[in-house]
């Protein structure tokens, strides 16, 4: 019997490690947690108790969102063009008053893409050193201005183009 007790002890430690490591960190699922929190705030007390009503309200909510939030709606089935639908996985826990991070944790188990969504970090062009940015970020700056960089092959070409256009676009931000 003593051997049996010694044999189980490491498993107890392992199980407690597994259960603590599955909870989401704040920035690990930022789009989902933000959307679930904002959406829950739009519901009245009576609406929060009915999963079907929550699903209908979520579809209406999704009609007006853009960017990463729209992509989340697509993954959950909140858009007409959504390929799949797991709204029940969101609406039932929400009707039980489950916190947003726990709902997103459950959704992540159904579709890992849900927690891979991240908000784009804004770049302050007044203070940033363009040489330290990645080419991807330099391209993002140009596309945000609806500008192209024809003939740009190297990082220096993109930096030069941004520096040329900076006065035109930075003037608007002042």
ABEGO torsion letter per residue (X at the ends): XAAAAAAAAAAAAAAAAAAAAABBBAAAAAAAAAAAAAAAAABBAAAAABAAAAAAAAAAAAAABBEAAAAAAAAAGABAABABBAAAAAAAAAAAGBBAAAAAAAAAAABAAAAABBBBBBBBAAABBAAABBAAAAAAAAAAAGBBBBGBABAAAAAAAAAAAAAAAAAAAX
